[in-house]
Amino acid sequence: MKRKASAHWEGDLKGGKGTVSTQSGVLEKTQYSFSTRFEEGKGTNPEELIAAAHAGCFSMALSGQLGELGMTAKSINTEATLTMEKTDAGFTVTEIHLEVSANIPGADEGKFQTAAENAKKGCPISRLLNTKITMTAKLGAVV
């Protein structure tokens, strides 16, 4: 399985602007800029998108883990808070905190906690930063 997204940027870091788009079309030339990333500008930013991906991935993983234990959630709500700090190496994502609440009729608390831990460890986005990263870089005119 492969999923694609793209970004386009024009200008310098602080004054420039860009757009991101996804293969599915859910994001179509959605604005991002220095102000949306480091201030409170209108648009999105890479860290917000990672937090959204993590919340969604974790919620699905938890649903799967619950199913393996014979439980079905009526609802799972996950809020992911990504923390980015300036370190000696530069701006770095230092933490993602998942705040989870689930409505599971007749749930066993111990089994729920086990399922949540397994989902946190096993969710592909949880493992994202430990992945192989490859790149092809070309210099030339790009439209």
C-alpha positions as CSV (number, residue, x, y, z in Angstrom):
1,M,0.0,0.0,0.0
2,K,1.3,3.5,-0.9
3,R,-0.3,6.8,-0.1
4,K,0.8,10.1,-1.6
5,A,0.7,13.7,-0.6
6,S,2.5,16.7,-2.1
7,A,3.7,20.1,-1.1
8,H,4.4,23.3,-3.0
9,W,6.4,26.2,-1.5
10,E,7.2,29.7,-2.9
11,G,9.5,32.3,-1.3
12,D,11.6,32.5,1.7
13,L,10.9,30.8,5.1
14,K,9.1,33.6,6.9
15,G,7.5,35.4,4.0
16,G,6.8,32.5,1.8
17,K,3.7,30.4,1.5
18,G,2.8,26.9,0.4
19,T,0.1,24.4,-0.2
20,V,-0.3,20.7,0.6
21,S,-2.5,18.2,-1.3
22,T,-3.4,14.6,-0.7
23,Q,-3.9,11.8,-3.2
24,S,-7.5,11.4,-1.9
25,G,-8.3,15.0,-2.6
26,V,-9.4,15.7,1.0
27,L,-6.6,18.3,1.1
28,E,-6.4,20.2,-2.2
29,K,-3.9,23.0,-2.2
30,T,-4.5,23.6,1.5
31,Q,-2.5,26.6,2.7
32,Y,0.4,26.5,5.1
33,S,3.1,29.0,6.0
34,F,5.5,30.2,8.7
35,S,2.5,31.8,10.5
36,T,0.4,28.6,10.4
37,R,3.3,26.6,11.7
38,F,4.8,28.9,14.4
39,E,2.1,31.4,15.0
40,E,-1.7,31.4,14.8
41,G,-2.2,31.9,11.0
42,K,-5.1,30.5,9.0
43,G,-4.2,27.2,7.4
44,T,-2.5,23.9,8.5
45,N,1.0,22.8,9.3
46,P,3.0,19.5,9.2
47,E,2.8,19.0,13.0
48,E,-1.0,19.4,13.0
49,L,-1.3,16.9,10.2
50,I,0.9,14.4,12.0
51,A,-1.2,14.8,15.2
52,A,-4.4,14.2,13.2
53,A,-2.9,11.1,11.5
54,H,-1.8,9.8,14.9
55,A,-5.2,10.3,16.5
56,G,-7.0,8.6,13.6
57,C,-4.5,5.7,13.3
58,F,-4.6,5.1,17.1
59,S,-8.4,5.1,17.2
60,M,-8.6,2.5,14.4
61,A,-5.8,0.4,16.1
62,L,-7.7,0.5,19.4
63,S,-10.8,-0.6,17.7
64,G,-8.9,-3.6,16.3
65,Q,-7.3,-4.4,19.6
66,L,-10.7,-4.3,21.4
67,G,-12.2,-6.6,18.8
68,E,-9.5,-9.2,19.5
69,L,-10.6,-9.1,23.1
70,G,-14.3,-9.5,22.2
71,M,-15.2,-5.9,22.8
72,T,-16.8,-3.3,20.4
73,A,-16.6,0.4,21.1
74,K,-19.7,2.5,20.7
75,S,-17.3,5.4,20.2
76,I,-13.6,6.2,20.6
77,N,-12.4,9.8,20.8
78,T,-8.7,10.5,20.6
79,E,-7.0,13.9,20.8
80,A,-3.3,13.9,19.9
81,T,-1.2,16.8,21.2
82,L,2.1,17.1,19.5
83,T,4.8,19.1,21.2
84,M,7.6,20.7,19.2
85,E,10.5,22.4,21.0
86,K,13.6,24.2,19.9
87,T,16.5,22.0,20.9
88,D,20.3,22.2,20.2
89,A,19.6,20.3,16.9
90,G,16.8,22.7,15.9
91,F,13.0,22.4,16.1
92,T,12.2,18.9,17.1
93,V,9.0,16.9,17.8
94,T,9.7,15.9,21.4
95,E,6.4,14.3,22.3
96,I,2.9,13.3,21.2
97,H,0.3,12.8,24.0
98,L,-2.8,10.8,23.2
99,E,-5.9,11.6,25.3
100,V,-8.4,8.8,24.8
101,S,-12.0,8.3,25.9
102,A,-14.0,5.3,24.8
103,N,-17.6,4.3,25.3
104,I,-17.6,0.5,25.4
105,P,-20.7,-1.1,26.9
106,G,-19.8,-3.8,29.4
107,A,-16.1,-3.2,29.0
108,D,-13.5,-4.7,31.4
109,E,-11.1,-1.9,32.6
110,G,-8.1,-4.1,32.6
111,K,-8.7,-5.4,29.1
112,F,-9.4,-1.9,27.9
113,Q,-6.1,-0.6,29.3
114,T,-4.2,-3.6,27.7
115,A,-5.9,-2.9,24.3
116,A,-5.0,0.8,24.6
117,E,-1.3,0.1,25.4
118,N,-1.1,-2.4,22.5
119,A,-2.7,0.1,20.1
120,K,-0.3,2.8,21.3
121,K,2.7,0.6,20.6
122,G,1.4,-1.0,17.4
123,C,-0.2,1.8,15.5
124,P,1.8,2.5,12.4
125,I,1.9,6.2,13.1
126,S,3.3,5.5,16.6
127,R,6.1,3.8,14.9
128,L,6.5,6.4,12.2
129,L,9.6,8.1,13.3
130,N,11.5,4.8,13.5
131,T,10.9,4.1,9.8
132,K,13.3,4.0,6.9
133,I,13.3,7.2,5.0
134,T,14.5,7.3,1.4
135,M,14.8,10.2,-1.0
136,T,15.5,11.2,-4.5
137,A,16.4,14.9,-4.9
138,K,16.6,16.7,-8.2
139,L,17.6,20.3,-8.9
140,G,15.8,21.9,-11.9
141,A,12.8,23.9,-12.9
142,V,9.6,22.5,-11.3
143,V,6.2,23.8,-12.0
